[in-house]
Amino acid sequence: MDARGAVAVWGAGGRVGRELLSALAAHPTLRLGLAVGRAQDPRDPALRAALAGCVGVVDFSLPEAQPALLSALDALAAEGRALPLVTGVTGLDAAGWGALEARARRAPTLHAANFSLGVALLARLTAQASRALGPSFDVEVFELHHRQKRDAPSGTALHLARAAAEGRGGSVSDAPTPLPRDPALVHVSAGRGGQEVGEHTVFFLGEAERLELTHRAASRAVFAHGALRALDWLRARPAGALWGLGDLLDDLLGGAAGAPRGP
Ligand SMILES: NC(=O)c1ccc[n+]([C@@H]2O[C@H](COP(=O)([O-])OP(=O)(O)OC[C@H]3O[C@@H](n4cnc5c(N)ncnc54)[C@H](OP(=O)(O)O)[C@@H]3O)[C@@H](O)[C@H]2O)c1
């Protein structure tokens, strides 16, 4: 008998979804329990029964899939089975964020705009560098992704820009850089083309020197492995607020992840 925990994958036929299926096939503690795509109806009783047998959900579908996913999870929670949810969907609107945050108050929920632990660490380093270098260094965040990616700038680029802005008490903008440049403004821009999996660079531009912090994803497997690691971690965490990958990083760095700090 397979003792590994069954996982429901939302968006299983997608680019990241397919990586999740491969990663689950060889995972030591988790296995595939249910694969859901656009064709399945989460209200279907057979799907509901399969979902109830899962230890958690990993969602890499699209924002429009979220209401049906959350209501299927709410229905299960009402029966006493509150499943942990790990979601990597980006491009959520205000209503989508509101629904996810409300869900996080009822059951363990983790969102990350990028499931690479390398990117989570990059956000930490970005905040530290921004604070240390101060306003004499302008900050530009640039990201490059494949031509199919819908949202621009990426959620990760915005997350990095917010980390840089927090580090110096500034703000974030993706509008063309207004001149003269405001040193408190962290500017974000995006490029789209080819099959780039995802590259993010934070530039710190000083008078006579330049620091670049870059992360390059080599394949989408990085997101699948990170999301499954996050689910394993989330299974032992309470509800309360939206968890983020930074909370998992706190654990790895030896801090206590007592209260969620968000994505
Ligand atoms: N957080 C991260 O680390 C990270 C990394 C990469 C991507 N992403 C984000 O993850 C999401 C998926 O990315 P992707 O590149 O894998 O996209 P994709 O290839 O377009 O896959 C999306 C999948 O969602 C499925 N889907 C659409 N509507 C659905 C519904 N109503 N119910 C269930 N499934 C539905 C699609 O099913 P069909 O195949 O049937 O159309 C498709 O398989 C995007 O929001 C992307 O920006 C996040």
The ligand as an SDF file (V2000), in Angstrom:
LIG
                    3D

 48 52  0  0  0  0  0  0  0  0999 V2000
    3.9700   30.7760   -8.4200 N   0  0  0  0  0  0  0  0  0  0  0  0
    4.8190   30.2500   -9.2920 C   0  0  0  0  0  0  0  0  0  0  0  0
    5.9160   29.7780   -8.9310 O   0  0  0  0  0  0  0  0  0  0  0  0
    4.4130   30.1700  -10.7300 C   0  0  0  0  0  0  0  0  0  0  0  0
    5.2820   29.6820  -11.7060 C   0  0  0  0  0  0  0  0  0  0  0  0
    4.8130   29.5830  -13.0240 C   0  0  0  0  0  0  0  0  0  0  0  0
    3.5020   29.9490  -13.3130 C   0  0  0  0  0  0  0  0  0  0  0  0
    2.7080   30.4540  -12.3420 N   0  0  0  0  0  0  0  0  0  0  0  0
    1.3050   30.8120  -12.5500 C   0  0  0  0  0  0  0  0  0  0  0  0
    0.5720   29.5930  -12.4610 O   0  0  0  0  0  0  0  0  0  0  0  0
   -0.5550   29.6470  -13.3350 C   0  0  0  0  0  0  0  0  0  0  0  0
   -0.4640   28.5070  -14.3380 C   0  0  0  0  0  0  0  0  0  0  0  0
    0.7010   28.6800  -15.1370 O   0  0  0  0  0  0  0  0  0  0  0  0
    0.9850   27.7420  -16.3940 P   0  0  0  0  0  0  0  0  0  0  0  0
    2.1210   28.3640  -17.1060 O   0  0  0  0  0  0  0  0  0  0  0  0
    1.0740   26.3120  -15.9670 O   0  0  0  0  0  0  0  0  0  0  0  0
   -0.3710   27.9870  -17.2290 O   0  0  0  0  0  0  0  0  0  0  0  0
   -1.1020   27.0520  -18.3100 P   0  0  0  0  0  0  0  0  0  0  0  0
   -0.0920   26.1890  -19.0030 O   0  0  0  0  0  0  0  0  0  0  0  0
   -1.9720   27.9510  -19.1060 O   0  0  0  0  0  0  0  0  0  0  0  0
   -1.9850   26.0860  -17.4140 O   0  0  0  0  0  0  0  0  0  0  0  0
   -3.1540   26.5180  -16.7670 C   0  0  0  0  0  0  0  0  0  0  0  0
   -3.9660   25.2840  -16.4920 C   0  0  0  0  0  0  0  0  0  0  0  0
   -5.1210   25.6890  -15.7780 O   0  0  0  0  0  0  0  0  0  0  0  0
   -6.2000   24.9340  -16.2450 C   0  0  0  0  0  0  0  0  0  0  0  0
   -7.4840   25.5930  -16.0310 N   0  0  0  0  0  0  0  0  0  0  0  0
   -7.9960   26.6820  -16.6680 C   0  0  0  0  0  0  0  0  0  0  0  0
   -9.2260   26.9430  -16.2020 N   0  0  0  0  0  0  0  0  0  0  0  0
   -9.4720   26.0140  -15.2560 C   0  0  0  0  0  0  0  0  0  0  0  0
  -10.5850   25.7420  -14.4190 C   0  0  0  0  0  0  0  0  0  0  0  0
  -11.6740   26.5090  -14.4510 N   0  0  0  0  0  0  0  0  0  0  0  0
  -10.4960   24.7020  -13.5310 N   0  0  0  0  0  0  0  0  0  0  0  0
   -9.3810   23.9430  -13.4690 C   0  0  0  0  0  0  0  0  0  0  0  0
   -8.3130   24.1350  -14.2650 N   0  0  0  0  0  0  0  0  0  0  0  0
   -8.3660   25.1590  -15.1320 C   0  0  0  0  0  0  0  0  0  0  0  0
   -5.9390   24.7860  -17.7360 C   0  0  0  0  0  0  0  0  0  0  0  0
   -6.6580   23.6390  -18.1580 O   0  0  0  0  0  0  0  0  0  0  0  0
   -6.7910   23.2380  -19.7100 P   0  0  0  0  0  0  0  0  0  0  0  0
   -5.4610   22.5920  -20.0080 O   0  0  0  0  0  0  0  0  0  0  0  0
   -7.9250   22.3080  -19.6820 O   0  0  0  0  0  0  0  0  0  0  0  0
   -7.0230   24.5240  -20.4660 O   0  0  0  0  0  0  0  0  0  0  0  0
   -4.4290   24.5660  -17.7560 C   0  0  0  0  0  0  0  0  0  0  0  0
   -4.1060   23.1980  -17.6580 O   0  0  0  0  0  0  0  0  0  0  0  0
   -0.5170   31.0420  -13.9580 C   0  0  0  0  0  0  0  0  0  0  0  0
   -1.2740   31.9200  -13.1530 O   0  0  0  0  0  0  0  0  0  0  0  0
    0.9800   31.4050  -13.8890 C   0  0  0  0  0  0  0  0  0  0  0  0
    1.1930   32.7970  -13.9240 O   0  0  0  0  0  0  0  0  0  0  0  0
    3.1290   30.5550  -11.0620 C   0  0  0  0  0  0  0  0  0  0  0  0
  1  2  1  0
  2  3  2  0
  2  4  1  0
  4  5  1  0
  4 48  2  0
  5  6  2  0
  6  7  1  0
  7  8  2  0
  8  9  1  0
  8 48  1  0
  9 10  1  0
  9 46  1  0
 10 11  1  0
 11 12  1  0
 11 44  1  0
 12 13  1  0
 13 14  1  0
 14 15  2  0
 14 16  1  0
 14 17  1  0
 17 18  1  0
 18 19  2  0
 18 20  1  0
 18 21  1  0
 21 22  1  0
 22 23  1  0
 23 24  1  0
 23 42  1  0
 24 25  1  0
 25 26  1  0
 25 36  1  0
 26 27  1  0
 26 35  1  0
 27 28  2  0
 28 29  1  0
 29 30  1  0
 29 35  2  0
 30 31  1  0
 30 32  2  0
 32 33  1  0
 33 34  2  0
 34 35  1  0
 36 37  1  0
 36 42  1  0
 37 38  1  0
 38 39  2  0
 38 40  1  0
 38 41  1  0
 42 43  1  0
 44 45  1  0
 44 46  1  0
 46 47  1  0
M  CHG  2   8   1  16  -1
M  END
$$$$
